[in-house]
Amino acid sequence: MVKILYKPLGLLFGALGGVVAGALFKRLWALLDHGDDAPSATDEDRTWREVLTAAALQGAVYALVKAVIDRGGAAGTRRLTGTWPG
């Protein structure tokens, strides 16, 4: 029963985590690149190095935030219900 109830909350927290990760990545990139927006893969004026660095950093930030949210949600569920949802 806990797994069924956890699923919608996990989806909601995942969506919120995406928003948090996006904001965190923008701030981090601004600190590293002196305020410019992160380059897209098709940005003609950016180098391969810039594009690939931005993509790797963005992936790492999203993965880290997702892991924190998933793990925190599971731990919170266990604290409330006594059952691990995974």
Buried (B, 14 or more C-beta within 10 A) or exposed (E): EBEEEBEEEBEEBBEEBBEBBBEBBBEBBEEEBEEEEBBEEEEEEBEEEBBEBBBEBBEEBBEEBBEEBBEEBBEBBBEEEEEEBE
